[in-house]
Amino acid sequence: MSDGYRQVGSFESDPPSAVGVGRDVIAFGLGDRVTLVSGRERTAIDHGDPILDLAVADRLLVLSQETLTAYSLDGDRVWSHDAGDAYAVAGAESRECCGLLAPDALRFVEVTGGRERFAVDRTRPGTPDDAFLATPTGFLVATWSFLTAVDGDGEVAFDRDLSAVVRSVGVCDGTVVAALQSDRLVGLDRGSGEDRWRTELDARQVAPVGKGSVLVSAADGVLDVAADGATETVPDLPTGDVYASGDGAIVCSVRDGTIATYVPDRDRIDVAVLTDSVGVGGTVDVEVSNPTEQERTVDLSLDVDGCSLSPAERTVTVDGEDSAVTDFPVASVQREGRADAIVAADGDEAGRGTVEVEDAASGGLAVETALHAARIDDGVAEIGVTVENVGGVPLDAVRLLEAGTEATDIAPGEAWEGTVTRPYEPETRVSVGLEVTRGDRRREYAPTCTLPSRPTIDAAVERDALRATVAVADGVPVEDRLVVEMPGAGRVRSPVTIDGDELLLLVPQYESGVARIALDALDAEERVRVPGNGTFTTPSSAGGRDRSRSSRETGATSRSPNSTESGETTTSDQSTASGDSTGDPSETASSSARGSERSRSDEAAERGSGRDTEETASGDRTESSVGAPTEGRSESGTGGGPSLSATRRAPDRAPGIGHAVRDRIVVENEGEPAESVEIALDDGERLSLGRLDRGATAPVDRFVAAGEAGELTLPSAAVEVSGTVVSEVDARQLSVSDDAVGVLATVDPDDGALTAVVENGTDWQCRVTGVDPGPDGGRASLSTAVDAGASGTVSATVGERPAPGDAVPVSFWIESDGEERRIDVLVAADSDTAGASAGGEPALTPDISSDTQVAGEYSSVVLVFENDGDEPLTDVSVVADGDPIDSMFYSPARRERVEPGDRIEHYVDLESGYTEPGFEATVSYAVDGTEKEYVARAAGPAVDDESAWTADLLAAWSIDRIDAATPSPEFPSRLSTPPRSEN
């Protein structure tokens, strides 16, 4: 059962906002700081933002508003990623994933890098009052009276209604211990959820973890509760919230503005020094006795005056009422004679003795060994080994066991140095085997050292540039490939050596999106959002009449496949996109992201090639790329007149349905000046370019998008001078990717209402996180999840009213596989879309049921939706939203099918305290596969007393549609914007 405890420290603090428990450390969230308690030691980490929750896994995980940050236990920030609407985090050591709990979902996030692996829907909506706990096999979630266990694959192991609100929950030895508001303490099987035992106990709080038992704070003190339900009082711990580390070595009590630290009473451990005399190569033996009935694990250290011990620390486990002997080898002797030997247990002196020290340096092996991390090269740590002869006679040989290398004749005062390599794993302790020989004496040593922590990367946007600092730990030089990814400029990999403490980078920004700075082999990275210069922007240097002939000749003719117009380069001075870039804007932020919507075959080819160059984004082509430009030349240049040519620069494929693709045609005059130059496209569009001087170019840009998978046709074009065709460009067929996230969107020219259907053709769930209704508007937040292979609908409003038939540029932000990118699309302006559902079609007619009663503490509005048409409705859902709704009890209504004349009754529980409550309900359904949606508002009176509810009050409740049902947007097979030129 329980140990005795003694207090070893305390400090004053405000009540913690969060507590995380690890194997040998307890973390407290105090304001915007984290305090780690480990025995007598405390470490403070300045997080900078208010802390919502904490978890201690292989990293310290700190959850703030919309952000999850990982730190090493030494306080170094490792990574930081978007957490969305999560309000709780849980994790355990040696688990690959931690859990992020949001109202409707549980997300599994990798602890090492912060990538979201997958997410599962919750069995019921939750609130920030939920209890969330990691177990050895998964997670526990307590919501109201329900306790749900989810395994590591996201499957529900059990879902129990315990019939009373769950106050707190903990785990020990396969048993879940739950404290209920009904003054009961319940033990359940961790795997099945079946009851093991129940007991009457006014338990206020349960420590999250325990070994054979858990600590429980009750009204009359702290109890130790075993896995079988047996209880024992713990008089040494005060009443208050209590937390124990996973190994039971630390207990913290939180009470009245004070956090006190306790440790098990190690005075019950007896130690004795058994050795009378010792020399180099011998050992000092220490006996550890455990007079208690419970098994004990204790960290011992030994200090013998005049001796170097290797190792000088041991961890010993002793059974109850038993003893064990451990030894401490003597590595070297500096002074002979009687010496004090001091034994410490868990940092406290536990016993003393005396030892006769023999075989001093003048006659024996007297060496000092040391290891240190010398450098880290491409993920491999180079470790320096030093053996110093501190004795008075030469050493015959020093041999590095694993390498077989050997040095001879090490004179007194001299040292031998060697190197070994190890795979770099941050903060891992490594050792090396050595053998030292003198005469017939032979001694093996195993010095150790700890590898430095992973380099940290801090990045921030300053004006029009990204400033990043890469800092290495402990001054250990690092060689690696530095990866810089900037939206609109592709990716750069460059070898880099950081010899000092840090490396400073200053990278110009081009377009909005997520920038990434990383060290390739060390898995160290930082992502930061850069604002860019608006959507659908063209670089200011993208062609024009100012371009001189000399720059054209020297630049264009010498361009190589590795030019800066390709998606990825290999030198730092090529990290910016060329001013002539013809990149596809729909891939602005995704050309270098792992979660890019490029075809999977492209990615496989990229990995197989092993090259870091020519990772060409879908719309980022040079004149010598696979999608070579098509050209035409005039026949009028031979007589000294104008000589015009036209070149099309466009990608070979469209990255997805609805994605905007830039179609650029460059008109160039290599002859005499030409007046009245025009370009005519085969689809009827024309654009006047005016006068073109000798050597001038005029780029003509427009965006096109496909409304269906298959092919997208870029029409042919002709260049005319004074009405005469002098050059032509052939039409081009582009394939349309069907394994990307596609967007089919329409906008009503009358009111600017935008409706978009997002089709997820990838293998991962995605989420629409924002929309910029452009062309230079701000981003509005959205949060709509779309499963793999499914579709979802989002809505927004376009500020400027387009004309019917226009193609409107709009940007969406999509988050998938832990990364966010921007997709630029074209939206069809169609006034027929909004009115297509007006009148005559079957719909769900809303009404208020007579079962409605909005009175007293428990109030419910019962909504009735009846299919008054002649056709069945499918995929029906009703989702209510509003401040008066009691989110603890509310859940949306969903029906697969509603037959004609059938209806849905939907209960909406309301909170008390509102005199005129009101809320909105979003109703969606499908008729013959056409999706429709409308919003209705319900409102009416409320009274404080149930006896005061009357029929007149019921009649005063009403529900009215506030917009009409809208079908899924109809999308043309092809969209295009008018051509434009800066000429």
Rosetta blueprint (number, residue, H / E / L):
1 M L
2 S L
3 D L
4 G L
5 Y E
6 R E
7 Q E
8 V E
9 G E
10 S E
11 F E
12 E E
13 S L
14 D L
15 P L
16 P L
17 S L
18 A E
19 V E
20 G E
21 V E
22 G L
23 R L
24 D L
25 V L
26 I E
27 A E
28 F E
29 G E
30 L E
31 G L
32 D L
33 R E
34 V E
35 T E
36 L E
37 V E
38 S E
39 G L
40 R L
41 E E
42 R E
43 T E
44 A E
45 I E
46 D E
47 H L
48 G L
49 D L
50 P L
51 I L
52 L L
53 D E
54 L E
55 A E
56 V E
57 A L
58 D L
59 R L
60 L E
61 L E
62 V E
63 L E
64 S E
65 Q L
66 E L
67 T E
68 L E
69 T E
70 A E
71 Y E
72 S L
73 L L
74 D L
75 G L
76 D L
77 R E
78 V E
79 W E
80 S E
81 H E
82 D E
83 A L
84 G L
85 D L
86 A L
87 Y L
88 A E
89 V E
90 A E
91 G L
92 A L
93 E L
94 S L
95 R L
96 E L
97 C E
98 C E
99 G E
100 L E
101 L E
102 A L
103 P L
104 D L
105 A E
106 L E
107 R E
108 F E
109 V E
110 E E
111 V L
112 T L
113 G L
114 G L
115 R L
116 E E
117 R E
118 F E
119 A E
120 V E
121 D E
122 R L
123 T L
124 R L
125 P L
126 G L
127 T L
128 P L
129 D L
130 D L
131 A E
132 F E
133 L E
134 A E
135 T L
136 P L
137 T L
138 G E
139 F E
140 L E
141 V E
142 A E
143 T E
144 W L
145 S L
146 F E
147 L E
148 T E
149 A E
150 V E
151 D E
152 G L
153 D L
154 G L
155 E L
156 V E
157 A E
158 F E
159 D E
160 R E
161 D E
162 L L
163 S L
164 A L
165 V L
166 V E
167 R E
168 S E
169 V E
170 G E
171 V E
172 C E
173 D L
174 G L
175 T E
176 V E
177 V E
178 A E
179 A E
180 L E
181 Q L
182 S L
183 D L
184 R E
185 L E
186 V E
187 G E
188 L E
189 D E
190 R L
191 G L
192 S L
193 G L
194 E L
195 D E
196 R E
197 W E
198 R E
199 T E
200 E E
201 L L
202 D L
203 A E
204 R E
205 Q E
206 V E
207 A L
208 P L
209 V E
210 G L
211 K L
212 G L
213 S E
214 V E
215 L E
216 V E
217 S E
218 A E
219 A L
220 D L
221 G E
222 V E
223 L E
224 D E
225 V E
226 A E
227 A L
228 D L
229 G L
230 A L
231 T E
232 E E
233 T E
234 V L
235 P L
236 D L
237 L L
238 P L
239 T L
240 G L
241 D E
242 V E
243 Y E
244 A E
245 S L
246 G L
247 D L
248 G L
249 A L
250 I L
251 V E
252 C E
253 S E
254 V E
255 R E
256 D L
257 G L
258 T E
259 I E
260 A E
261 T E
262 Y E
263 V E
264 P E
265 D L
266 R H
267 D H
268 R H
269 I L
270 D E
271 V E
272 A E
273 V E
274 L L
275 T L
276 D L
277 S E
278 V E
279 G L
280 V L
281 G L
282 G L
283 T E
284 V E
285 D E
286 V E
287 E E
288 V E
289 S E
290 N E
291 P L
292 T L
293 E L
294 Q L
295 E L
296 R E
297 T E
298 V E
299 D E
300 L E
301 S E
302 L E
303 D E
304 V E
305 D L
306 G L
307 C E
308 S E
309 L E
310 S L
311 P L
312 A L
313 E E
314 R E
315 T E
316 V E
317 T E
318 V E
319 D L
320 G L
321 E L
322 D E
323 S E
324 A E
325 V E
326 T E
327 D E
328 F E
329 P E
330 V E
331 A E
332 S E
333 V E
334 Q L
335 R L
336 E L
337 G E
338 R E
339 A E
340 D E
341 A E
342 I E
343 V E
344 A E
345 A E
346 D L
347 G L
348 D E
349 E E
350 A E
351 G E
352 R E
353 G E
354 T E
355 V E
356 E E
357 V E
358 E L
359 D L
360 A L
361 A L
362 S L
363 G L
364 G L
365 L L
366 A L
367 V E
368 E E
369 T E
370 A E
371 L E
372 H E
373 A E
374 A E
375 R E
376 I E
377 D E
378 D L
379 G L
380 V E
381 A E
382 E E
383 I E
384 G E
385 V E
386 T E
387 V E
388 E E
389 N E
390 V L
391 G L
392 G L
393 V L
394 P L
395 L E
396 D E
397 A E
398 V E
399 R E
400 L E
401 L L
402 E L
403 A L
404 G L
405 T L
406 E E
407 A E
408 T E
409 D E
410 I E
411 A L
412 P L
413 G L
414 E L
415 A E
416 W E
417 E E
418 G E
419 T E
420 V E
421 T E
422 R E
423 P E
424 Y L
425 E L
426 P L
427 E L
428 T L
429 R E
430 V E
431 S E
432 V L
433 G L
434 L E
435 E E
436 V E
437 T E
438 R E
439 G L
440 D L
441 R E
442 R E
443 R E
444 E E
445 Y E
446 A L
447 P L
448 T E
449 C E
450 T E
451 L L
452 P L
453 S L
454 R L
455 P L
456 T E
457 I E
458 D E
459 A E
460 A E
461 V E
462 E E
463 R L
464 D L
465 A E
466 L E
467 R E
468 A E
469 T E
470 V E
471 A E
472 V L
473 A L
474 D L
475 G L
476 V L
477 P L
478 V E
479 E E
480 D E
481 R E
482 L E
483 V E
484 V E
485 E E
486 M E
487 P L
488 G L
489 A L
490 G E
491 R E
492 V E
493 R E
494 S E
495 P E
496 V E
497 T E
498 I E
499 D L
500 G L
501 D L
502 E E
503 L E
504 L E
505 L E
506 L E
507 V E
508 P E
509 Q L
510 Y L
511 E L
512 S L
513 G E
514 V E
515 A E
516 R E
517 I E
518 A E
519 L E
520 D L
521 A L
522 L L
523 D L
524 A E
525 E E
526 E E
527 R E
528 V E
529 R E
530 V E
531 P L
532 G L
533 N L
534 G L
535 T L
536 F L
537 T L
538 T L
539 P L
540 S L
541 S L
542 A L
543 G L
544 G L
545 R L
546 D L
547 R L
548 S L
549 R H
550 S H
551 S H
552 R H
553 E H
554 T H
555 G H
556 A H
557 T L
558 S L
559 R L
560 S L
561 P L
562 N L
563 S L
564 T L
565 E L
566 S L
567 G L
568 E E
569 T E
570 T L
571 T L
572 S H
573 D H
574 Q H
575 S L
576 T L
577 A L
578 S L
579 G L
580 D L
581 S L
582 T L
583 G L
584 D L
585 P H
586 S H
587 E H
588 T L
589 A L
590 S L
591 S L
592 S L
593 A L
594 R L
595 G L
596 S L
597 E L
598 R L
599 S L
600 R H
601 S H
602 D H
603 E H
604 A H
605 A H
606 E H
607 R H
608 G H
609 S H
610 G L
611 R L
612 D L
613 T L
614 E L
615 E L
616 T L
617 A L
618 S L
619 G L
620 D L
621 R L
622 T L
623 E L
624 S L
625 S L
626 V L
627 G L
628 A L
629 P L
630 T L
631 E E
632 G E
633 R E
634 S L
635 E L
636 S L
637 G L
638 T L
639 G L
640 G L
641 G L
642 P L
643 S L
644 L E
645 S E
646 A E
647 T E
648 R E
649 R E
650 A L
651 P L
652 D L
653 R E
654 A E
655 P L
656 G L
657 I L
658 G L
659 H E
660 A L
661 V E
662 R E
663 D E
664 R E
665 I E
666 V E
667 V E
668 E E
669 N E
670 E L
671 G L
672 E L
673 P L
674 A E
675 E E
676 S E
677 V E
678 E E
679 I E
680 A E
681 L E
682 D L
683 D L
684 G L
685 E L
686 R E
687 L E
688 S E
689 L E
690 G E
691 R E
692 L E
693 D L
694 R L
695 G L
696 A L
697 T E
698 A E
699 P E
700 V E
701 D E
702 R E
703 F E
704 V E
705 A E
706 A E
707 G L
708 E L
709 A L
710 G E
711 E E
712 L E
713 T E
714 L E
715 P L
716 S L
717 A E
718 A E
719 V E
720 E E
721 V E
722 S L
723 G L
724 T E
725 V E
726 V E
727 S E
728 E E
729 V E
730 D L
731 A L
732 R E
733 Q E
734 L E
735 S E
736 V E
737 S L
738 D L
739 D L
740 A L
741 V E
742 G E
743 V E
744 L E
745 A E
746 T E
747 V E
748 D L
749 P L
750 D L
751 D L
752 G L
753 A E
754 L E
755 T E
756 A E
757 V E
758 V E
759 E E
760 N E
761 G L
762 T L
763 D L
764 W L
765 Q L
766 C E
767 R E
768 V E
769 T E
770 G E
771 V E
772 D E
773 P L
774 G L
775 P L
776 D L
777 G L
778 G L
779 R L
780 A E
781 S E
782 L E
783 S E
784 T E
785 A E
786 V E
787 D L
788 A L
789 G L
790 A L
791 S E
792 G E
793 T E
794 V E
795 S E
796 A E
797 T E
798 V L
799 G L
800 E L
801 R L
802 P L
803 A L
804 P L
805 G L
806 D L
807 A E
808 V E
809 P E
810 V E
811 S E
812 F E
813 W E
814 I E
815 E E
816 S E
817 D L
818 G L
819 E E
820 E E
821 R E
822 R E
823 I E
824 D E
825 V E
826 L E
827 V E
828 A E
829 A E
830 D L
831 S H
832 D H
833 T H
834 A H
835 G H
836 A L
837 S L
838 A L
839 G L
840 G L
841 E L
842 P L
843 A L
844 L E
845 T E
846 P E
847 D E
848 I E
849 S L
850 S L
851 D L
852 T L
853 Q E
854 V L
855 A E
856 G L
857 E L
858 Y L
859 S E
860 S E
861 V E
862 V E
863 L E
864 V E
865 F E
866 E E
867 N E
868 D L
869 G L
870 D L
871 E L
872 P L
873 L E
874 T E
875 D E
876 V E
877 S E
878 V E
879 V E
880 A E
881 D E
882 G L
883 D L
884 P L
885 I E
886 D L
887 S L
888 M L
889 F L
890 Y L
891 S L
892 P L
893 A E
894 R E
895 R E
896 E E
897 R E
898 V E
899 E L
900 P L
901 G L
902 D L
903 R E
904 I E
905 E E
906 H E
907 Y E
908 V E
909 D E
910 L E
911 E L
912 S L
913 G L
914 Y L
915 T L
916 E L
917 P L
918 G E
919 F E
920 E E
921 A E
922 T E
923 V E
924 S E
925 Y E
926 A E
927 V E
928 D L
929 G L
930 T E
931 E E
932 K E
933 E E
934 Y E
935 V E
936 A E
937 R E
938 A E
939 A E
940 G L
941 P L
942 A L
943 V E
944 D L
945 D L
946 E H
947 S H
948 A H
949 W L
950 T L
951 A H
952 D H
953 L H
954 L H
955 A H
956 A H
957 W L
958 S E
959 I E
960 D E
961 R E
962 I L
963 D L
964 A L
965 A L
966 T E
967 P E
968 S L
969 P L
970 E L
971 F L
972 P L
973 S L
974 R E
975 L E
976 S E
977 T L
978 P L
979 P L
980 R E
981 S E
982 E L
983 N L
